[in-house]
Amino acid sequence: MAGKKGRQWRSMCKGLVLGTLLTSCMILLYCLSTPEIHLSLPEVPVPYSCAHRPSQLHPKSTTNTSQQTSGQTCTPKVDIMFMKTHKTASSTFLNILFRFGEKHRLKFAFPSSRNDFFYPSVFQRSQVKDYRPGMCFNVICNHMRFNASEVAKLLPLDTSYITILRDPAELFESSFHYFGRLVPFTWKIPGDDKLSEFLQDPDYYFDKEGFNSFYLKNLLFFDFGQDNTLGLDDPRVEEGIKFITERFQLVMLVEYFEESLILLKDALCWEMDDLLFFKLNARKGSTVSKLTPELRAKALQWNAIDWKLYQHFNQTFWKKVDAYGQQRMAKDVAELRRRNTEMASICIEGGQAVEAGSIQETAMQPWQPIGEKSIMGYNLKKNVDKAHWKLCRKMLMPELQYLTELGVNLWITKLWGHVRDIINW
């Protein structure tokens, strides 16, 4: 009995200490990371493209049937805006994009001192590391709250706009798990199953003015710079979806990630080698809440705008697949899976992801959510041959470590990481 009371007191004290520490550190980090404000940046035209020696980008035959008959060729498109949405396998795609950028020696527009563009503030060009008007960039891909006019002033006119969506019920479950401890209104939700309790009466718990509340309602719509608290019948919802439709040439879907990559390959004239990937930032199965049909319905109702957004782009996605050809798609997806399986056998010790505690190399540890170590990672095989060693290491490298290798100073993110490690004692 005494032992049980002792554990309860220890838990209460730990909660108070961690709560105070977390609040203090969040305020400190916010003050330190507030971006410099540029009231009137001069308008300097962006060059058509700043690809390194674009003439050396090797043309190749297109896979478009109509172009094959005429023998036309295409050159890989290198000017890319990837709108990195939250909890949508976007870290996996970022790894693909980083490797493509290194292959073609592209210029990335990176944030300064952290791994996002001062999210959740709306994106401004001044948030780009060492930005000066007229600077030339090929790729921007870190987390931001989308601001089309500012992005357009940063990249060439013919930039390809790409993004990715996820089933909103699954995204909500993932976001609640990953960010829940950073959303103060969740602290008052009773019981062990806070997700289920919240969905029984979300309006009771939700505080739209609360700190970080955007993580738990229509997060996709919010990431695109829209108002995530609108009513579903508000005309601004349709306007927002129309705006996204007109701006983005390809909207990928997590549930059909490989098919999405094949469509990307076709749209940007990439090669199959550019698409190779290992799934990064995956949660171990024991931490994933299995949504009952009732909870799924409630989650979709709560995230009704995201559900409408997803349904719209699910339709446009399959129209693209039909245009590409169902059989041709199936063949290409099978080939991509075969190549990925082959790379896994070459690169990964044991052939699959392992829990954080089993990752042998500190440099391969992925970023973990507060309070637990639920994100899995990989061990690089010790006997990888020289021909594959560099590629294997790049494919397995977590996002923050890759950003550091690309020259991004992440001192604020790393400081927050030390705080997180203390909280995860």
Disulfide bonds with the S-S distance in Angstrom:
Cys50-Cys136 2.38
Cys74-Cys269 1.84
Cys347-Cys392 1.94
